[in-house]
Amino acid sequence: MKVSDQMSLGDWDTELPNASMSAANAATPEACAALLDAHPDYRVLRRLVPKLDWPMPTGAQTARVLILDTETTGLDAKGDEIIELAMLSVLVDRESGLPVGPVSVFESFEDPGRPIPPNITEITGITDDMVRGQRIDDAQVAAMVQQADVIVAHNAAFDRPFVEARLPVFAQQAWNCSFAGINWKTEGNGSAKLEFLASERGWFYDAHRALTDCHALLQVLAQPLSDGRTGLRTLVEGAQGTRYKLLATGSPFETKDKLKARGYRWDGENRAWWCSLPSQEALDTECQWLRAEVYGGRKARVMLEALDSQTQFSGRPGQVSQLVLE
């Protein structure tokens, strides 16, 4: 986008002097972008550039994080297959929450053994010719996974079942989810989609390819949140905690709209509205709300599933119990 193109529309409140206009036309794209950024009516998005080496502070206490993304033939981990797997392995300073040192990169296609559905090719750009005869290197993946303290994916509930079905080594590690593990709404973001989060931070990129999505996620998570911690630090610290699936069993039919408005989803198998909670504190708060707003202050019995870092987002069951609200 040229500065001169925008000026010709008469959108600016004041015109640049002719000399400034000539200089802008001759300037680098970054200088033009900076000029637009300085005007209150414009926001400039820059193409996200992968960062493969981060400053290494002396004496940093670190955790190794594995950023992961997949592209698949469909949405069902029991019937569909991975066609692309990408991973970034990076150390994270536990204090600053920033990546440190070099980033190790893995990317591989895999032949699903059948034609890729046309809608998947349309979304990802991955064709049958690109994956034909390709196979993920199990040993290389295992080496990277076993070094990780925590694996992070954006919507881990999708990616984790796929990679566990293909490579069981993933079931042995702690996971966290950058989609569900950070409350992006309270952070002031209108959406938790990765493209939106990157855009809010001034970047655009070619989405729906596993490796570019990984690079975008790493840089989004390296930014500070409202409490001063980066997304990476938040996810590393939260990975060893327990998440809870709370089912409002036996809730009165007339409270369904109230539950839905609060973010509960319907579990057809258990025939109950449920929500996911990231901590014991959140569970206690939600139980108080359920008793007051859904069960009318009456004593009620609900179902609770506790999921540790090795089962959360996996599709494998956690520890199920009943909880009495009184």
C-alpha positions in Angstrom: 0.0 0.0 0.0 1.6 3.3 -1.1 1.3 6.4 0.9 0.5 8.3 -2.3 -2.5 6.0 -2.9 -3.9 6.8 0.5 -3.3 10.5 0.1 -5.2 10.6 -3.2 -8.3 9.5 -1.4 -8.2 12.6 0.8 -8.5 10.5 4.0 -5.8 12.3 5.9 -6.8 15.4 8.0 -3.7 17.3 6.9 -1.7 16.9 3.7 2.0 16.2 3.7 4.2 18.9 2.2 5.3 18.1 -1.4 8.9 17.5 -0.2 7.7 15.0 2.4 5.5 13.3 -0.2 8.4 12.9 -2.6 10.5 11.5 0.2 7.8 9.0 1.3 7.4 7.7 -2.3 11.2 7.1 -2.4 11.4 5.5 1.1 11.6 1.9 2.0 8.3 0.0 2.7 9.1 0.0 6.4 9.5 3.8 6.4 6.1 4.1 4.6 4.6 1.7 7.1 6.0 3.8 10.0 4.5 6.9 8.5 1.1 5.4 8.3 1.5 3.9 11.9 2.0 7.5 13.2 -1.4 8.5 11.9 -4.3 7.8 14.3 -6.6 6.6 11.4 -4.3 3.8 10.2 -3.0 0.5 11.5 -0.3 -1.3 9.6 0.2 -5.1 9.6 3.6 -6.5 8.9 4.3 -10.0 7.6 5.4 -12.1 10.6 9.1 -13.1 10.2 10.0 -16.4 11.9 12.5 -15.8 14.7 15.0 -18.7 15.0 17.4 -17.3 17.6 16.5 -15.4 20.8 18.8 -13.7 23.3 20.3 -16.0 25.9 20.6 -14.3 29.3 23.2 -15.6 31.7 22.1 -18.0 34.4 18.5 -18.3 33.1 16.4 -21.1 34.6 14.6 -22.6 31.7 11.9 -25.0 30.6 11.8 -26.6 27.2 8.6 -26.0 25.3 7.5 -27.8 22.2 5.1 -25.8 20.0 3.1 -28.1 17.8 0.6 -27.9 14.9 -0.9 -30.4 12.5 -2.8 -30.4 9.3 -5.1 -33.4 8.8 -7.5 -35.0 6.3 -10.5 -34.1 8.6 -11.7 -33.5 12.1 -12.0 -37.0 13.5 -8.8 -38.4 15.0 -10.3 -41.9 14.9 -10.9 -41.9 11.2 -8.7 -39.1 9.7 -4.9 -38.8 9.3 -2.2 -36.3 9.8 -0.8 -35.0 6.5 1.6 -32.4 8.0 3.3 -32.1 11.4 5.4 -29.2 12.5 7.2 -28.5 15.8 9.3 -25.8 17.3 11.5 -26.8 20.3 12.7 -23.8 22.4 13.9 -23.0 25.8 11.8 -20.5 27.8 13.2 -18.4 30.7 11.0 -19.3 33.7 11.3 -15.8 35.1 10.9 -13.6 32.0 8.7 -16.0 30.1 10.7 -15.2 26.9 12.2 -17.7 24.5 16.0 -18.0 24.8 18.6 -19.4 22.5 18.1 -21.2 19.2 14.8 -22.7 18.0 14.9 -26.3 16.7 12.5 -26.9 13.8 10.8 -30.0 12.6 8.4 -30.2 9.6 7.2 -33.2 7.7 4.4 -34.3 5.4 2.8 -37.7 5.7 1.0 -39.7 3.0 -2.4 -40.6 4.3 -2.7 -43.5 1.9 -5.8 -42.0 0.2 -6.7 -38.8 -1.7 -6.8 -35.6 0.4 -10.3 -34.2 0.4 -10.7 -31.2 -1.9 -11.8 -29.0 0.9 -8.7 -29.7 2.9 -6.5 -28.9 -0.1 -8.4 -25.7 -0.6 -7.8 -24.7 3.1 -4.2 -25.8 3.4 -2.8 -25.8 -0.1 -1.5 -29.3 0.5 -2.0 -31.6 -2.5 -1.7 -35.4 -3.0 1.6 -34.8 -5.0 3.1 -33.0 -2.0 2.5 -35.9 0.4 2.9 -38.8 -1.9 5.4 -41.3 -0.4 6.2 -39.1 2.5 6.4 -40.3 6.1 7.0 -38.6 9.5 10.4 -39.7 11.0 9.2 -41.4 14.2 12.7 -41.4 15.8 13.3 -37.7 15.2 9.9 -36.8 16.6 10.4 -39.0 19.7 13.8 -37.3 20.4 12.2 -33.9 20.4 9.2 -34.8 22.4 11.1 -36.6 25.1 13.2 -33.5 25.7 10.1 -31.3 26.2 8.8 -30.2 29.7 5.5 -29.2 28.1 3.9 -29.4 24.7 1.8 -26.5 23.6 -0.8 -26.4 20.7 -3.4 -23.9 19.8 -6.5 -26.0 20.4 -4.7 -29.0 21.8 -8.0 -30.9 22.1 -7.8 -31.2 18.3 -4.0 -31.8 17.8 -3.3 -34.1 20.8 -5.6 -37.0 19.8 -4.2 -37.0 16.3 -0.5 -37.1 17.3 -1.1 -39.6 20.1 -2.9 -41.9 17.6 0.1 -41.7 15.2 2.9 -41.5 17.7 2.2 -42.8 21.2 5.3 -40.9 22.7 3.1 -37.8 22.8 0.9 -39.5 25.5 3.8 -39.5 28.0 4.3 -35.8 28.1 2.6 -32.8 29.9 0.5 -30.7 27.6 -1.2 -27.3 27.7 -3.4 -25.4 25.3 -2.8 -21.8 24.2 -6.5 -21.6 23.1 -8.1 -22.9 26.3 -5.3 -22.2 28.8 -5.4 -18.4 28.5 -8.5 -16.4 28.9 -8.1 -14.3 25.7 -11.5 -12.6 26.3 -10.4 -11.1 29.6 -7.2 -10.1 27.8 -9.3 -7.8 25.6 -9.2 -10.0 22.5 -12.5 -10.4 20.5 -11.4 -13.9 19.3 -9.0 -16.6 20.4 -8.2 -17.6 16.8 -4.5 -17.5 16.2 -4.8 -15.3 13.1 -6.8 -12.8 15.1 -4.3 -12.8 18.0 -1.4 -12.3 15.6 -3.3 -9.5 13.8 -4.0 -7.7 17.1 -0.2 -7.7 17.7 0.5 -6.2 14.3 1.3 -9.3 12.2 -0.2 -11.2 9.3 1.0 -14.6 8.0 0.0 -17.4 5.6 -2.2 -19.4 8.0 -3.3 -23.1 7.8 0.1 -24.5 7.2 1.6 -26.2 10.3 5.0 -24.6 10.4 3.8 -21.0 9.8 1.2 -21.5 12.5 3.9 -22.7 14.9 6.0 -19.6 14.3 3.0 -17.3 14.7 2.0 -19.0 18.0 5.5 -18.8 19.4 5.7 -15.0 18.8 2.2 -14.4 20.1 3.0 -16.3 23.3 6.2 -14.4 23.7 4.2 -11.2 24.3 3.1 -10.1 27.8 -0.4 -10.5 29.1 -2.3 -8.2 31.3 -0.7 -9.6 34.5 2.8 -9.0 33.1 3.6 -12.7 32.4 4.0 -13.8 28.8 1.7 -16.4 27.4 4.6 -18.9 27.4 5.2 -18.5 31.1 1.5 -18.8 31.8 1.3 -22.1 30.0 4.5 -23.5 31.5 3.3 -22.7 35.0 -0.2 -24.0 34.3 0.9 -27.2 32.7 1.3 -29.2 35.9 -2.0 -28.1 37.3 -5.3 -30.0 37.0 -8.2 -29.0 34.8 -11.7 -29.9 35.6 -14.7 -30.9 33.4 -17.8 -30.0 35.4 -21.1 -31.5 34.3 -24.3 -29.8 35.6 -26.1 -33.1 35.8 -29.8 -32.9 36.4 -30.0 -29.2 35.8 -33.6 -27.9 35.3 -34.5 -27.6 31.6 -35.5 -24.0 32.0 -31.8 -23.1 33.0 -30.4 -24.3 29.6 -30.2 -20.8 28.2 -28.5 -19.5 31.3 -25.9 -22.3 31.1 -25.3 -21.8 27.4 -24.8 -18.0 27.9 -22.2 -18.8 30.5 -20.2 -20.9 28.1 -21.5 -24.4 28.9 -21.7 -27.0 26.1 -23.9 -30.0 25.7 -22.5 -33.5 26.4 -24.8 -35.9 24.5 -23.3 -39.0 26.0 -23.8 -37.9 29.6 -26.9 -35.8 28.7 -25.6 -32.8 30.7 -24.3 -29.3 30.2 -20.6 -29.0 31.0 -17.7 -26.5 31.2 -13.9 -26.7 31.5 -12.2 -25.0 34.4 -8.4 -24.4 34.7 -8.0 -24.5 38.5 -9.4 -25.5 41.9 -10.2 -21.8 42.5 -12.2 -21.6 39.3 -14.0 -24.8 40.2 -15.0 -23.5 43.6 -16.4 -20.3 42.1 -18.4 -22.2 39.4 -19.9 -24.6 42.0 -21.2 -21.6 44.0 -22.7 -20.1 40.8 -24.3 -23.4 39.8 -25.9 -23.9 43.2 -27.3 -20.3 43.3 -28.3 -19.8 39.7 -29.1 -23.2 38.3 -30.2 -25.4 41.3 -32.0 -22.6 43.1 -29.9 -22.9 46.2 -30.9 -26.5 46.7 -28.5 -29.3 47.4 -27.4 -30.9 44.1 -25.1 -33.7 43.0 -22.9 -33.0 39.9 -20.3 -35.0 38.0 -16.6 -33.9 38.0 -13.8 -35.2 35.8 -10.2 -34.2 37.0 -7.7 -34.1 34.2 -3.9 -33.8 34.9 -1.4 -32.6 32.3 -1.0 -36.0 30.8 -4.7 -36.6 30.1 -6.1 -33.1 29.5 -7.0 -32.4 25.9 -6.2 -36.0 25.0 -9.7 -37.5 24.7 -8.6 -40.1 27.3 -10.7 -40.0 30.5 -9.5 -38.4 33.7 -10.6 -39.3 37.2 -14.4 -39.1 37.5 -16.2 -38.4 40.8 -19.4 -37.0 42.1 -19.5 -33.6 43.8 -22.2 -32.5 46.2 -23.2 -28.8 46.1 -24.5 -27.8 49.5 
